[in-house]
C-alpha cells in the first residue's frame, strides 16, 4: 500500500536535513521523508564545506544571513555539545594588508557591531601575538568563529530524524512534481512519492526543481568551483586560527584565506571560477547541458562584464600556482609553493538573476503545497538549524 507523507524534503544536504529535523519538532507524529539522489547524504556542498562556524560579521544587518548566522552559530555549538560532536571555537582574524583596505576594514568592523557581535579591532602588535606569521596593518578579531565537520553534523541530524520516525531515502533522484487536489506527487527514478507538502532543498539543482513546480522566477543557479591547497603537515604551525583577508564588498566571495580544519590540517583558498558542471569538482568535469544553460543565460554575461577583472584574477589563480601563492603571501609572506599540496575543491550554488545581479541573501519561494529554497550558499551550514526552524515556522496546519 502506497504511503502518503505529510512532508517530502527534496535534498539530503545540511539544509534539507535541518529542515526535516525542525519539522519533526514542530509537527510531531507527522510523516516525513527526505529524498536524496546520491547514495549517501550530504554528498555535495555540505561534504565539500570548509567547516567554518561563521559569526555573521559579513552580512547586511537585518538580512536572513546576518540573523541566521549569528543565531545559528550559537545553536550549532549547542547541538554539538548535546550530541558530543567535536568542534572548536578557535576565533578568526580579518586582516588589512594594504592602506586602501583600512576603510573597508572599518566598515566591516561597524557592520559586525551593528550585527551585535563581540569583536575587537587590533593593531600589528596584537595581531602578531595571535598569529605570529601574519603581517598586516590592522585586523578584526572575531572570537566567536569556529570549526566543525559538517558531514558529522548531518549524520547527527539524520539520527534525530530517524528517531522521530522520519524516513531518509537515498538513491531517489526527483524527476517531476505534480500537484493534485489533496497532495503532491513527486516522481523519482524508482517510483512516485506522495506528500501533502514539499520542500525543495536541492542546492545545486534547486532552480530546476522549482521549475518542475512551475515557479515563475528569473533566477538560475550558476556553479562556482572553489579550488584549495593544503599546507604540508610540517608547515601547519604557520596558522593558529582562521585567517581571512578584507573582502571586496562588491564581489560575493571572501578571497583566498587560511582555514584550520577540525581534523588538524590547514586549507588555503579558495579561488572562485565558473564550473562547467553543476557538480564539477575537477577542472576536467564538463556537462554540456549545465554549461549551455549558463552560457545561454543573459545574467551570466552581464555579471561577467561587471566583474571581468576579478574574474580574470580568479582564472589566473586557477591555472597558476605561483599566482595563488602570491595571494596567500599577502597574509603570510613566508608561504612558498613548496608548502602547498592540492586539496579537494568545492562547488558553490550561487543564484543569479537575468539582469546580472547576484541573489545575496537566502532566497525562499512559496507556492501551493511547496516551499523552494533557491539560494542557500555560505553561511547556510552554520545557519542550518535556524533555516530549518524558519521554514518549519512558515508552514501551518492549514497547509497540510
N, C-alpha and C positions, 0 to 999 in steps of 0.2 A: 504494500500500500504506500503510495507516494505521500510524503510528509510535507506540509506547508509550514514553513518557518515564519516567525514574526519578523525577523530581520535577517537579511543576507548582506554581508560585507564583502565587497569585491576588492581583493588585495590583502595579502598576508604580510605586509611590511609593518613597520612600527606604528604608523598612524592607524592602519586598519585594525591591528590587534588592540591598540589602546582604545579605539572606538568600541570594539566588541566587548572589551573588559568594562568600559563605562556603562554600556547597555545592560550588562549582567547585574550591575548595581542599581541602575535607575529602574529597570524593568525586571525584577527577579522572577524567575519562573517562565519567562518568555523564551521561545525557541530562537536560537541564534546560530547562524552558520557563517564561517569565514571561508571564502573561495580563493585559493591561491593557485596560479597557473604553474608555478615551478614545483619541483619535487620536495622542496623544503621551504620553510618560512624565511622571511627577511633576506631574500637572496640578492637583492639589487641595491637600491640606495642605502638601505639600512646596513647591509653587510659591508658596504664599502665606505661607511661613515668614518670620520676622523675620530669619533669617540669623545668629543668635547661636550661637556655640560656648560652651555652658554649662559652668560649672565643677563643678556638683553641690552647691553650698552649701545649697540649699533643702531637700534631700530627707532623709528619715528614714535615719539611719545603718544600714547593712546592707541597705537595700532595693535592688531592681533599679535604680531610678532613681539612687540615690546611687552605687552601684558602677559602673554602666554609664556614667553621665555623666562621672565622673572619668576612668575608663579611656578612654571614648570621646573626650573632648576631646584626649587625647594621641594616640590612634590616628587621629583626624580630621586633626590637624595633620601627622602623618607622611604620611598619604595625600595631603594637599595638596602637601606638599613633593615626594613621589615623582612626582606627576602634574602638577606645575607649575601648580597651581590657586591663583589669587590668594586670599590670606587675610591676616588681621592679628590678632595677639594684642594688642588695644588696652587691655584691662582694663576694669573697671567699678567704680562706687561704688554702694552701697546706703545711702540717706540717711534718717536720722531727722530729721523737721522739727518734731516736737512732743514735749513731755516724756513723754506717755504711750506714745510709741513707743520710748523708750530701753530699757525692759526687754525688749521684743520684739527690738530690735536686738542686745542682749546675748545672748539665747537663740539668735538666728541665728548670731552670732559663735561661740558654743560648738558649735553644730551643725556649722559649717564646719570647726572644728578637729577635731571627732570624725570628720568625713569625710576627714581627712588633707590638708586644703587649706592652702596657704600664703597666709594672709590677714592683714590688719592692721586694727586699729580706730584711727580717726583723728578728730581734732577739727576745729573750724571753720577754723582757720588752714591746716592741711594740705589740707583739702578745697578751700579757695579757691585753693590753688596748683595743684591738679589740675583743678578745674572752677571757674573764676573767677566764673561767673554763677549757680552753685548756692548756695542758702542752706540750712544745716542745723545741727543741734546736735551730731551725731556721725555717723560713717559707717563702713562697712566697705569697705576697698579690696580688690578681688579681681583680682589681676594676671593670672590665667590665662584670663579670659574673652576671647572674640574674636569675629570676624565672618567670614562667608564667604557665597558664593552656593550654596545647596544644590541648585539646578537644575543648576549646573555639576558639582557632586559626583555627581549622578545620571547625567549624561552619561558621566562617567568610570567609574562603576560599570558602566554598560551596556557600555562598551568592553571592560572586563575580562571580563564575562560572554561577550560575543561572541567575544573572542579565545580563550576557553577552550572554545568550541564550543557554548555555550548559545544558545537561541533566545529572542528577545523579540518577542512578537506583540501589536500594538496593535489596537484595534477589536474586542476579544474580551470581550464582556460575559458573565460567568458567570451561568447561569440555573438550573443544577441540579448536584447532586453525588450520584452513585450508587455505592455500594460493591459490588464484585464479589469473587469468591474470591481473585483474584490481582492486582487492580488497582482503580483508581478511575476512573469515567467522569465527566468534567467537561463538562457540556453548556454550550455557548456559543451566541451568536447566529448563529454561522457553522457550527456542527457540534459534534462531540464530540472532546475531547482525553482520551487515556488516560494515566494515570500510576500508578506504584507507590505514590507518596506525595504528598500535597497539603499545601501550607502556605498558610493564609489570611492575607494581609496587606492586606485590602481597606479598612482605615481606616474611613472614614465608613459603610461598609456591612459591616463585619466581623461584626456580630452577625447580620445577615441571612444571610451566607454560612455562619456557624456553624450557624444553624437548618436550612440545607439539608442539613447533616450530622447533623441530629437531636441536636445538643448540648443537654443539659439544663442550662441556666444561666439565672439570673433577671435577667441584666444586659441593658440596652438602651443603644445609642448615642444620646445626646442632643446635637444640634449647637448649639454656641455660636458666634455670629459675633463676631469681634473687629474693631472699626472703628478706623481710623487716620486721622490727619492727617500731613502732611509739612511740615517747615519750608521756607519760601521760601529760595531759594539765598543771598540776602543776609543771612539770619539763622542759617545753619548754624554760624557761628562760635561760637554760644552753647553748643554741645555739643562737647566734646573726646573723650569716651569713651562708655561706656554708663552711663546714669544711671537708677537704679531707686529706688522708694520702699520702705519697710519693708512687706512683705506682711502681710495679715491671715492669721494662722495657721489660721483656721477656714474660709477661703474659698480655693477651688482656683485662683485667678487672681492674678497678681502686681501688679495695679494699673497705671494708666497710667504710662508711662515713656518715656525717650528712647533711641532706638537708632540709632547710626551704622551705615550700610549700606556694603557693600563698594564700591558704585558712587559713594559720596561724599555721597548725600543722607541726610537725618536724618528718621526716622519718630517720631511721637509717638502713643502709645496702647499697647495697645488698651483699650477698654472690653470688656464681655462681656455679650451679650444672646442670648436664645434665637433661633435661626434658624428660620424657618418652612419651610425646605427643607434637606435634608442638605448640599446644595451651594449654599446660599443666601448668596451673597456680597453681594447687594444687599438693601436693605430691602424692595423690592417682590417679591423672589423667594419664591414660595409653592408648595409641593407638598402637596396635600390629604392624600395618603397619609402623607407624612412627619409632617405636623402632627398628623393624627389619632392616629398611633401615640404621639407624645409626650403628647398631652392625655389619652389613654386609659390611660397608664401611671401606676400609683399612686405610683411612686417620684418622678416629677416633682413631683407636688403636695406630697409630704412634704418634698422638697428646697426647694420654693418657700416653704412655710410656715416653714421653719427660717431661710431667708436672705432673707426678703421685704424687709427694709430695704436690704441690699446690692443685691438685685435691682432695687429701685426706683431706687437711685442710678445703677446701670448704665443703666437705661432713660432716665433723665433726661439722662445724658450722651449717649445716642444721639440724642436729639431736640434737644438744646440745645448748640450750640457754646460758648456762654458758660459752661455748667456744665463742659464738657470742659476748657476753658481754665483755669477755676479750679483743677481738679485738677492741671493741669500747672504752674500758678503756685506751688503748694506747694513745688516743687523749684526752678523758675527764675522768680522773681517778675516779671521784665521781659517775659515772654512775653505777647503780645496776640493777639486774634482775627485781626488783620491779618497776623500772622506765619505763619498756618497755611492750608494748602490741602488739600482732601480727597485721600486716598490709598486704594489698593485694600484691601479687607477680607480677612480670612481666616476660616476656619471650623475650630473645634476639635472633634474627635470625642471626647466625654467619655463614658465608660461609667458608667452609673448603675444601682444595684440597686433592687429593688422596695420595699425599706424606706427609700429615700431617701438611702442612703449612697453617696458617690462612690467609685468604684474608684480609689484613689490611685496605686497602683503599676502598672507594666507588668503585663499580665494575659494569660497564655498557657494555653490549654486543649488537651489532647492526647486524641485518640480513635484508634481503629484506623486506621492509614494516614493520619493527618492531625494537623496542629497548627494551632490557630487563635489568632492574635494579636488579642485582643479589647479591648485598651486600650493604646494607644501614643501618648499626647499628648506634648507637650514634657516632657523633653528628648530625644525619640526621634530627631530628626535628628542631634543631637550624638552620641548613643549608638548610631547605626545600625550601625556596624561591629561593636560589641560585642553588640548584639542579634542580628545575623546569625550571629555566631560561637556565641552561646549556643544559638540554635535549631538550628544545624547540629550542635552538640555533643550535643544530646539525641537525635539520630537515630543508630541503629546499623545495621549491615549486615543484621541480622535484620528490620528494618522494611521492607526492600526485597524 
